[in-house]
Each structure stands twice: as C-alpha cells, then as structure tokens.
C-alpha cells in the first residue's frame, strides 16, 4: 500500500491540530502539511539544489550535476521501496519525465535556457537530472490526488482534455516557428475546465476549488522553485542574470504545463474523474452510510 504507515500519522496530526487550534486554522495547517507531503520529491530536490550549490567543490570526484542526478535516482528508488509512491504512479512519472526531457532537448537547442556546468550524465545539451524536475511535477500530481482523495467533477469529455493537453505541449515547440497560441490556450483552459471542481478532503468535510485556480496556485509554487534553480546558477534563461527573478511570464508557461502533466496522469489512471457534478459525501455521511469517499461516479 502506498503511503505505508502514514495514514495513522495524518489522523493523529489532524486530531492534535483540531484539539489545540480553531477549526479553520487546524484545517489550514493540515492542508499545508499534506501539500508538503504530496510534494515530497520536489521539496527534497529543491533542498538538494540549494545544498549542492553551497557545499560542492570543483575538485570533487563527480560534478554537482551528476550528484543531483544520483540523488534524484536514489530518492525515486527510496520512494518506491518504502511505498511512498505506487508503481502505477511511477509509470506516470516516467512518462512525464520523458516528455519533459524531450522539451529540454529542444529548448536548449534553440537557446531558451542553458546548463552552464559540466556533467558526465548528459544527453545533448541537457544534464540527465533535469528530467527529474518534470518527474517531480508528475510525482506531486499523482500523490496529491491520492493523499487528498481528490475528485474532478464535472470533468470535460476525456478526448477534449487530451486534445487540450496535446495542444499546450505542442505549442511549447511550435511557437518558435509559428504564431504563439498561448493566449488562446489560457482562454481554452477556462472554457474547458472552468466548471470542473477539484473536490478534496482535509478533515471531515469535502472541500473544493475551481480547477483553473488550483492550476494557477500550483504554477505559482513551481515559479518559486524555478527561482531557486536560476539564482543558484543551476540553469540560466536567455538574457537573464542569476540574481534576476524569473519572468512572471514563465508562470503562465507552468500553468499550461501543469495541464499537460495532469492529462499525462489521467492517461494512466482516470479513477478520480467524473462527468457527474454530484458532491462527494462528507466523512460523517461515509461513516453512517458505509459509503466510499469515491462515491462520485468515475469517468468511463
């Protein structure tokens, strides 16, 4: 079982918070903690980037990039061995890892950004640790859906979500040669997913937020992580010095890429998707009626 041994810890932490904090504050604290737990791979990777920049010496046996690559591989193995991720989730992460690496190869070839340091584990102009940055996004989405027992309802026709994700991904390449359609994609995300509610559990009640808002909030966090990367010189955007903040336009890019990541997750598992707008039951209702929190009918 994934998250082996952590369900009891989550319940104990929730009981502790509710006993000592006002109800709204207890929910907020648990929301932040569970989000951090879902983003475990990404958080560890950001810490590794900061720590390696602070301590790495040029005369060490391996380069910093290779150290980051080995750290990412070992962390991924640890999460699978200790069942913090399922093998189904690992398939999703691998798929997004590959699509991310393909984008890295293209973007570095056209000069959008560069990796200035030396590495042995390199493919083209891309150090192999870079694919794990995309894997961290895939890991977060797969884990947050499970940890918060999320449901996406009413979800648009599946083919339409795949078409949108594909268009967003292709535009990252094609806008170098053809008109950039990202504004149309931003509008499309609202039209297609604007009615979709992301239902989730923190405590006993089912809560929700609009899916575009959830994507924007996630993109904002990724933008902060990008600044960690650029300010440590781990990668450098064209025309940007290491001490400059990343352009806010990049937040829009990550907003669209998060839809690509989410659609990639749903290619492997659609259990959280539903075309029904029915509200999931609260925990009290589940206990009384013996329901499953997955009571919203899944998408066929």
N, C-alpha and C positions, 0 to 999 in steps of 0.2 A: 504494500500500500504506500502511495506517495505521501510525503509529509509524515513519515512514520514517527509516532510519538509526539507530534506537535499539536494535535487536536486538543489533547488534555491541557497542554500548556496554554493554548489560546483561551480555553474556557476558564482556566484558573486566573489568567491575566485579566480577562473580562470581568470575572466575579470580583477580583481585587479592585479594579478601577471603579466598578459600579458601587461598591461598598464605601468608597472614600471620596468620590468625585460626583458633582452634579451630573444628571443623566446625559445632557448634551455634551459635556466635556469628556465624560467617560467614553461615549461613542466616538468622539473626535480622536481621542488618544488611541483607541483600538483601531480606528481607521488608518491612522498614520503608521502604527506598528505593523499592521497586516500588509499595508502597501510596501513598507520596507522589507518585510519578509518575502513578498512576491518578487521584489526587485533585487533579491539577494545577489544574484550573479553580477548584475550591473553595478551594484554598490561595491562589491569586492573588487571588480575590475577597475573602477574609478580610484579606489584606495591604492591598488597596485600601481596605477599610472602615477599618482602623486608620490608614493613611497619610492618607486624606482627612480623618478626624477631627482629625488632628494639624496639618495644614497649611492646611485650607480657610478662606478668608476670606469674610465676608458680602458684601463689595463686589465679589467676582469676577463675571465676566460670566455664568457659569452656576452653578446651585446644586450643592451636594455630591451630592444625589440624582441630578441629571442627569449629573454627572460619573461617578457609579457606573454609570449606565445605559449611557453611551457607552463606558466601559471594558469593560463586560461584552459589548457588541455587538462591539467590536474584538477582544477576546480570543477570542470564539467564532469570528469570521471568521479570525483567525490560526490557530486550531487546525485549521480545515477546510482553509485554504490550504496549510498545511505538513503536512497529512495526519496530524495527531496524533489526529484523530477521523475516522471514516468517515462518508459521507453516510447510511448506514443508521443509525449511531449518532445522527446529527443529527436524524433523524426521531423517534427515541425521546426525545431531549432536548426537542424541540419539543412533543411530546405531553405530557410531564410538565410542561413549562413552562406549557402551557395549563391543565392540571388544577390546578397549583399556584396560578396566577393566579386561577382561579375560587374556590379556597378562600380566598385572600387577600381577595378582594372580599367574600365572605360574612363572614369572621371580623372584618374591620374594621367592617363594617356593624353587627354585633352587639356591638362593643366589646371583643372579646377582646384586641386589641392595636391600637396606633396608630402612625402615622408622623408625628412632630411637625414635620418640616422642610418647607419649600416646594419645589415641583418643577414644571417645565413638562410633563415626560413623566409624566403622571398619568392614571390611569383610576379614576374613582370616588374612593375614599379611599386608593388604592394607587399608589405610585410604580412605574413600569414596571421598575425594576431588580430589584424583589422577585421577579419570575418567574424571574430567573436564579439565585436562591438554590435554587429547586427544580430548575432545569436543572443546577446543579452536582451535585446528588444523582444525577440521571439520567446525567450525564456520567461520574461516578465508577463507577456500577454497570456501565455499558456498557464502560468502559475496563478495569476491574479483571477482568471476566470474560475479556477478550481477553488482557490482559498476563499474567495468571496461568494462562491456558489452562484456565479452570475448567470443571468438570462437576458437575452437580447430580443425584445419584443415590442411592437410587431417588427419583424425583420423583413427587409425587402426580398423580392424573389432572388434566390441564390445566384442564378445566372447573371443578374444585374449587378450584384455585389462583386462577382468575379470580373465582369467586364469593367467595372469602375476601377478595381484594384489593378487590373492589367493596363488600363489607360494611364493611370497615375504612374505606374512603373515605367512604361514605355516613354512617357514624357520626360523622365529624368535623362533619357538618352537623346530623344528626338529633338528637344528644344535647342540643341546645339546646331541643328541643320534646318529645322522647320520652325514655324511660329510656336511660341510657348503658350500652352493652353491651361496653365495652372489656375488662372482666374476662373475659367470655366469649370475646372475640377473642384475648386473651392465651392462654387455655387452648386455643382453637382452633388457634393458631399452633403449639403444641407437639404437639397431636394430629395435625394435617395434615402439618407439616414436620419433626416430631421425628426421623423415621427418615432424613431426607434429609441426605446428607453432601455438603459442598462440597469437592470434590477440586480440588487446585491444585498447581502446580509452583513451587518456589523454585529448587531445584537439579536434581539428577538423579532424586530420588525423588518419587513422587506423595504428597502430604500431604492431610489432610482435617480438617475440623471440623464439628460439627453446625450445620445452617443457622440454628436459633434463636440459637445462641451468636454466629454471625457477624453476625446482625441486631442483637443486643444490643451487641456491640462497636462496630459502625458507629453505632448510636444514641448511644452514649457520646461518640464523637468529634463528632457533629453537635451534641450538647448543649454541648460546649465551644465550638464555633463560634457557637452561639446566645448564649452569654455575651459573646462579642466584640461581637455586634450590640447587645445591650442595654446593656452597660457603656459603649459609645460613643454611646448615645442614638440609634442608627440606627432602632430601633423600640423600643417600650415596651409591656410587658404590663400589663394592667389590674391596678392595686393593687400594682405593683412599682416601686421606685425604681431609678434607673440603677446604683446601687452594690450592689444585691442580686443574688445569684446566681439564675439561672433555677431555678424549682422542679424538683425531681427528677421530678415527675410528667410534665414535658414530655419526659423521656427515654422514657417509655412511649408518648407520642404519636408520637415519632420512630421508635420500634421498629415501630409499626404502619404508619407512613407509608413506611418502607423496604420493607415487603412490597408496598405499593401501587406504589412505584417499580419494584421488581423485576418485578412482574407486568406493569407497563407495558412494561418492556424485552422481556419474553417475548412480548408481543403482536406485536412486530416480528420478533424472532429467537428461535427455540426450539432452536437447534443445540446449546446446552450442556445441555439437559435430557434425562434418560434415566429410563425406568421400571425399567431393569435396575440391580441393585446391584453389578454387576461392577466391580472395581477397575481404574482406568486403568493402563496399563503404565508402569514406570519408564523413565528416559531410556536406560539401558543396554539394556533389552529392546527399546526402539524402534530403537536403532542396530543391534542384532544381527538382529532380525526384520524390519526395514524397516516397522515399524508407524507409524500416525499416533497422536499423542497424543489424538486424538478417538476412540479405539478403543471407548469406551462407546457402545452403540447409541443414536442420538438418539430423542427422543420423537416419535412420529407425530402 
